[in-house]
Amino acid sequence: MSRERDYSLGGARQVVSAALLLAAALFFLPALVIRGEPVYQRTGQSGSAADESLQPFEPAPAVQTGPRDRGRAVRLLNKDGTVSELTMADYLWGVVAAEMPASFQPEALKAQACAARTYTAVLQSSAKHPEADICADSTCCQAYIDRSAAEARWGLSAGEYGEKIQEAVSQTDGLGVLYQGKPIQALFFSSAAGKTTDAVEVWGNSVDYLKSVDSPEGDEVPNYRTQTVLGAEEVRALTLAAYPGADLSGDPGTWFGQASRNEGGGIISIPLGGVTLTGGQARSLFSLRSACFTVTWDGAQFTFDVTGYGHGVGMSQYGANAMAKDSSTFREILTWYYTGAQVGELW
């Protein structure tokens, strides 16, 4: 009987001890988590090399993309000629990472995601690339970079920048830019010289939603103002190779005539050796960053002073960032740059 009593008392003591240990664990558990961050098991001092191999008890949750983009596929023609099939969400991540600085404001990144999504949707219904929906060449379609290459480029900022872009894509899931209910050709470029350019001035076709509008970026843009210097023989050779009928005899100072300009200072047309070029043609001919330029001859060489970067039609990326800094939403940015357009669901 006494032995039975001893066992029961021992059992009671074990139960009590277990209860006390459980209570203590529950009491001290909140101290193990600070501000919701995962706890690390540290074997060295904070900031030491030992921290590099630490693993959290629970991994941070990944940013999820939306179901609309995740449910659509994109066939991408890579620069090496191969074709990859990606989800729309993964493809757009690579486009935004390639096309816009990840340091930009979140609303500017969202505007870029919407423009890229719309541009992709339009090309998916075309036959531009029979073997694919779109290519990774920015001179033809849109730039694209895979995640590992982007993260290598960003270095220590890879985690922050990758999440910003993921959020820009997921928070605009399935949204695009529409005009009269249909997706538009959502063209975009780097930076404008005070105003964007009407499509008719660049390609000769008027498009209702691609009109000239004010754009707020300026000298904060890297290489916003640049110079290109060419000798007379360089100008002659480049011009005659493209326009054999041009007359580039006599004083080089007379080769360029008076330019016709738009309100933003961009060149609409400029005479060169008796041939009239559009601003875009002159830009391409002399490899200038934009068609907003002046050209001077000093007796030895031509100097092209250029402002901005890109064709100038549609959404200015640096302008979008300037608007976002001034509290504009991605919807406001898009409807500003695409005249008369609305933001709505593509799918």
C-alpha positions as CSV (number, residue, x, y, z in Angstrom):
1,M,0.0,0.0,0.0
2,S,2.8,2.3,0.9
3,R,4.5,1.5,-2.4
4,E,1.3,2.3,-4.3
5,R,1.1,5.6,-2.4
6,D,4.7,6.4,-3.3
7,Y,4.1,5.8,-7.0
8,S,1.0,8.0,-7.0
9,L,2.8,10.8,-5.3
10,G,5.7,10.5,-7.8
11,G,3.3,10.6,-10.6
12,A,1.6,13.7,-9.2
13,R,5.0,15.3,-8.8
14,Q,5.7,14.6,-12.5
15,V,2.4,16.1,-13.6
16,V,3.0,19.2,-11.5
17,S,6.5,19.6,-12.9
18,A,5.4,19.2,-16.4
19,A,2.6,21.8,-15.9
20,L,5.2,24.2,-14.4
21,L,7.5,23.8,-17.3
22,L,4.7,24.3,-19.8
23,A,3.6,27.5,-18.0
24,A,7.1,28.8,-18.1
25,A,7.5,28.1,-21.8
26,L,4.3,29.9,-22.5
27,F,5.3,32.8,-20.3
28,F,8.7,33.4,-22.0
29,L,7.7,32.5,-25.6
30,P,6.8,36.2,-26.5
31,A,10.3,37.3,-25.6
32,L,11.7,35.0,-28.3
33,V,9.9,37.1,-31.1
34,I,10.6,40.8,-31.6
35,R,8.3,42.8,-33.9
36,G,7.1,39.7,-35.7
37,E,10.6,38.8,-37.0
38,P,11.8,35.2,-37.1
39,V,14.1,34.1,-34.3
40,Y,17.7,33.2,-35.2
41,Q,19.8,30.8,-33.2
42,R,23.0,32.8,-32.8
43,T,26.4,31.1,-32.1
44,G,28.4,34.3,-32.3
45,Q,28.2,38.0,-31.6
46,S,25.7,40.1,-33.6
47,G,27.2,41.1,-37.0
48,S,29.9,38.4,-36.8
49,A,30.7,36.0,-39.6
50,A,28.8,33.3,-37.7
51,D,25.5,35.1,-38.5
52,E,25.9,34.3,-42.2
53,S,24.9,30.7,-41.7
54,L,22.0,31.2,-39.3
55,Q,18.5,30.0,-40.3
56,P,15.2,31.3,-39.1
57,F,12.8,29.0,-37.3
58,E,10.1,30.0,-39.7
59,P,10.8,31.5,-43.2
60,A,9.4,34.9,-44.0
61,P,6.2,34.5,-46.2
62,A,6.8,35.1,-49.9
63,V,4.9,37.8,-51.7
64,Q,2.2,36.0,-53.7
65,T,1.2,37.0,-57.3
66,G,-2.4,37.2,-58.3
67,P,-4.5,34.5,-59.8
68,R,-5.2,36.3,-63.1
69,D,-1.6,36.7,-64.2
70,R,-0.6,33.3,-62.7
71,G,-3.2,31.6,-64.8
72,R,-2.0,33.0,-68.2
73,A,1.1,31.8,-70.2
74,V,3.6,33.8,-72.3
75,R,5.8,32.3,-74.9
76,L,9.0,34.4,-74.8
77,L,11.5,34.4,-77.7
78,N,14.9,34.7,-76.0
79,K,17.9,36.5,-77.4
80,D,19.6,33.2,-78.2
81,G,16.6,32.1,-80.3
82,T,15.1,29.6,-77.9
83,V,11.5,30.0,-76.7
84,S,10.5,29.8,-73.1
85,E,7.0,29.5,-71.6
86,L,6.4,31.5,-68.5
87,T,3.4,32.5,-66.5
88,M,2.3,36.1,-67.1
89,A,3.3,37.0,-63.5
90,D,6.9,35.7,-63.9
91,Y,7.3,37.3,-67.3
92,L,6.1,40.7,-66.1
93,W,8.5,40.5,-63.1
94,G,11.3,40.1,-65.6
95,V,10.1,43.0,-67.8
96,V,9.6,45.5,-65.0
97,A,13.0,44.5,-63.6
98,A,14.6,45.1,-67.0
99,E,12.7,48.2,-68.1
100,M,12.5,50.4,-65.0
101,P,14.9,51.1,-62.1
102,A,13.8,49.1,-59.1
103,S,14.6,52.0,-56.9
104,F,11.6,53.9,-58.4
105,Q,8.5,54.7,-56.4
106,P,6.0,51.8,-56.0
107,E,3.3,53.6,-57.9
108,A,5.6,54.1,-60.9
109,L,6.5,50.4,-60.8
110,K,2.8,49.6,-60.8
111,A,2.3,51.9,-63.8
112,Q,5.1,50.1,-65.6
113,A,3.7,46.7,-64.8
114,C,0.3,47.7,-66.2
115,A,1.8,49.2,-69.4
116,A,3.9,46.1,-69.9
117,R,1.0,43.8,-69.3
118,T,-1.1,45.7,-71.8
119,Y,1.6,45.8,-74.4
120,T,2.0,42.0,-74.0
121,A,-1.7,41.4,-74.4
122,V,-1.8,43.3,-77.7
123,L,1.2,41.4,-79.1
124,Q,-0.3,38.0,-78.0
125,S,-3.1,38.7,-80.5
126,S,-0.7,39.6,-83.3
127,A,1.6,37.5,-85.6
128,K,4.8,39.6,-85.0
129,H,6.6,36.5,-83.9
130,P,5.0,33.3,-85.3
131,E,6.9,31.0,-82.9
132,A,6.3,33.1,-79.8
133,D,4.1,35.8,-78.3
134,I,6.8,38.4,-77.7
135,C,10.6,38.7,-77.7
136,A,13.2,39.9,-75.2
137,D,14.8,42.5,-77.4
138,S,13.8,46.0,-76.3
139,T,14.4,47.4,-79.8
140,C,11.7,45.1,-81.1
141,C,9.3,44.3,-78.2
142,Q,10.2,44.6,-74.5
143,A,13.3,44.0,-72.5
144,Y,13.4,41.0,-70.2
145,I,15.8,39.8,-67.5
146,D,15.6,36.6,-65.6
147,R,15.5,36.7,-61.8
148,S,19.0,35.4,-61.1
149,A,20.6,38.0,-63.4
150,A,18.5,40.8,-61.9
151,E,19.4,39.8,-58.4
152,A,23.1,39.6,-59.3
153,R,22.9,43.1,-60.7
154,W,21.2,44.5,-57.6
155,G,23.6,42.9,-55.2
156,L,22.7,43.7,-51.5
157,S,19.5,45.3,-52.6
158,A,18.2,42.2,-54.4
159,G,15.7,41.2,-51.7
160,E,14.2,44.6,-51.3
161,Y,14.0,45.3,-55.1
162,G,12.7,41.9,-55.9
163,E,9.9,42.2,-53.5
164,K,9.0,45.7,-54.7
165,I,8.7,44.5,-58.3
166,Q,6.7,41.4,-57.1
167,E,4.3,43.7,-55.3
168,A,4.0,46.0,-58.4
169,V,2.9,43.0,-60.5
170,S,0.7,41.3,-57.9
171,Q,-1.1,44.5,-56.8
172,T,-2.1,45.3,-60.4
173,D,-3.0,41.6,-61.2
174,G,-4.7,41.4,-64.6
175,L,-5.0,45.2,-65.0
176,G,-4.2,47.1,-68.1
177,V,-4.8,50.3,-70.1
178,L,-7.9,50.4,-72.2
179,Y,-9.2,52.8,-74.8
180,Q,-12.9,52.4,-75.7
181,G,-12.8,49.1,-73.9
182,K,-9.8,47.6,-75.8
183,P,-6.2,47.3,-74.8
184,I,-3.9,50.0,-76.2
185,Q,-0.4,50.0,-77.6
186,A,1.0,51.1,-74.3
187,L,4.3,52.6,-75.5
188,F,6.8,53.9,-73.0
189,F,10.2,55.4,-73.0
190,S,12.8,56.7,-70.5
191,S,12.6,60.5,-70.2
192,A,11.1,63.5,-72.0
193,A,12.2,67.0,-72.4
194,G,9.2,68.6,-70.7
195,K,6.6,67.1,-73.0
196,T,5.9,63.7,-74.6
197,T,5.7,63.5,-78.4
198,D,2.5,63.0,-80.4
199,A,2.7,59.7,-82.3
200,V,2.0,61.4,-85.6
201,E,5.3,63.3,-85.3
202,V,7.3,60.0,-85.0
203,W,5.5,57.5,-87.1
204,G,3.2,59.6,-89.2
205,N,0.0,58.0,-87.8
206,S,-2.3,59.8,-85.4
207,V,-3.4,57.8,-82.4
208,D,-6.0,59.2,-80.1
209,Y,-4.4,58.1,-76.8
210,L,-0.8,58.8,-77.8
211,K,-0.9,62.6,-77.7
212,S,1.7,65.1,-76.4
213,V,1.3,65.9,-72.7
214,D,3.4,67.7,-70.1
215,S,6.0,65.5,-68.4
216,P,7.5,66.6,-65.0
217,E,11.0,65.0,-65.0
218,G,14.2,67.1,-65.4
219,D,17.8,67.3,-64.5
220,E,17.5,64.7,-61.7
221,V,17.5,62.1,-64.6
222,P,20.9,60.5,-65.2
223,N,22.4,61.7,-68.5
224,Y,19.3,63.9,-69.1
225,R,21.5,66.2,-71.2
226,T,24.1,64.7,-73.4
227,Q,26.4,65.6,-76.3
228,T,27.4,63.8,-79.4
229,V,30.3,65.1,-81.4
230,L,30.9,64.1,-85.1
231,G,33.3,65.2,-87.7
232,A,32.1,66.4,-91.1
233,E,33.3,63.2,-92.8
234,E,31.4,61.1,-90.3
235,V,28.2,63.0,-90.9
236,R,28.7,62.8,-94.6
237,A,29.3,59.0,-94.6
238,L,26.4,58.2,-92.3
239,T,24.0,60.4,-94.3
240,L,24.9,59.2,-97.8
241,A,24.8,55.6,-96.7
242,A,21.1,56.1,-95.7
243,Y,20.1,58.9,-98.1
244,P,22.3,58.7,-101.2
245,G,20.4,61.6,-102.8
246,A,21.6,64.1,-100.2
247,D,23.8,66.9,-101.4
248,L,26.6,67.3,-98.9
249,S,29.0,69.4,-101.0
250,G,30.3,72.8,-100.0
251,D,30.6,74.3,-96.5
252,P,29.4,71.7,-93.8
253,G,27.9,74.7,-91.9
254,T,25.2,74.8,-94.6
255,W,24.3,71.1,-94.6
256,F,21.6,71.3,-91.8
257,G,18.6,73.6,-92.4
258,Q,16.2,75.2,-90.0
259,A,14.4,72.6,-87.9
260,S,10.7,72.5,-87.2
261,R,10.0,71.8,-83.5
262,N,7.1,70.8,-81.4
263,E,6.1,72.5,-78.1
264,G,8.5,70.4,-76.1
265,G,11.5,71.4,-78.3
266,G,11.6,68.1,-80.0
267,I,12.4,68.1,-83.8
268,I,9.5,67.4,-86.1
269,S,11.6,67.7,-89.2
270,I,15.0,69.0,-90.2
271,P,16.6,69.5,-93.7
272,L,19.9,67.8,-94.3
273,G,21.6,68.2,-97.7
274,G,18.3,68.9,-99.4
275,V,16.6,65.8,-97.8
276,T,14.0,66.4,-95.1
277,L,14.3,64.0,-92.1
278,T,11.9,63.5,-89.2
279,G,13.3,64.0,-85.8
280,G,13.2,60.2,-85.3
281,Q,15.1,59.6,-88.5
282,A,17.8,62.1,-87.5
283,R,18.0,60.5,-84.0
284,S,18.5,57.1,-85.5
285,L,21.0,58.2,-88.1
286,F,23.4,59.8,-85.7
287,S,22.7,57.5,-82.7
288,L,21.3,60.3,-80.5
289,R,19.5,59.6,-77.2
290,S,16.3,61.5,-78.3
291,A,14.9,63.6,-81.1
292,C,15.1,66.7,-78.9
293,F,18.4,68.2,-79.9
294,T,20.2,71.2,-81.4
295,V,23.1,70.9,-83.8
296,T,25.9,73.4,-84.3
297,W,29.0,73.5,-86.5
298,D,32.2,75.2,-85.2
299,G,34.3,74.9,-88.3
300,A,35.8,71.5,-87.3
301,Q,33.0,69.3,-86.0
302,F,29.2,69.1,-85.4
303,T,27.9,69.1,-81.8
304,F,24.5,67.6,-81.1
305,D,23.1,68.8,-77.7
306,V,20.4,66.3,-76.7
307,T,17.8,66.3,-73.9
308,G,15.9,63.2,-72.7
309,Y,16.1,59.6,-73.8
310,G,13.8,57.5,-76.0
311,H,11.2,58.0,-78.8
312,G,9.1,60.2,-76.6
313,V,5.7,58.6,-77.3
314,G,3.5,57.3,-74.5
315,M,4.5,57.0,-70.8
316,S,7.8,58.6,-69.7
317,Q,9.3,56.3,-67.0
318,Y,11.1,59.1,-65.2
319,G,8.0,61.3,-65.6
320,A,6.0,58.5,-64.0
321,N,8.4,58.4,-61.1
322,A,8.3,62.2,-60.6
323,M,4.4,62.0,-60.6
324,A,4.6,59.1,-58.0
325,K,6.9,61.2,-55.8
326,D,4.2,63.9,-56.0
327,S,1.6,61.4,-54.7
328,S,0.0,60.4,-58.0
329,T,-1.3,56.8,-58.1
330,F,-0.5,54.4,-60.9
331,R,-4.0,54.9,-62.3
332,E,-3.5,58.7,-62.4
333,I,-0.1,58.2,-64.0
334,L,-1.4,55.9,-66.8
335,T,-4.5,58.0,-67.6
336,W,-2.3,61.1,-67.7
337,Y,0.2,59.8,-70.3
338,Y,-2.4,57.8,-72.3
339,T,-5.0,60.5,-73.2
340,G,-8.6,59.4,-72.8
341,A,-7.7,55.9,-71.6
342,Q,-8.9,54.0,-68.6
343,V,-7.4,51.4,-66.3
344,G,-9.4,48.1,-66.3
345,E,-9.2,44.4,-66.3
346,L,-7.6,42.7,-69.3
347,W,-8.6,39.2,-68.1
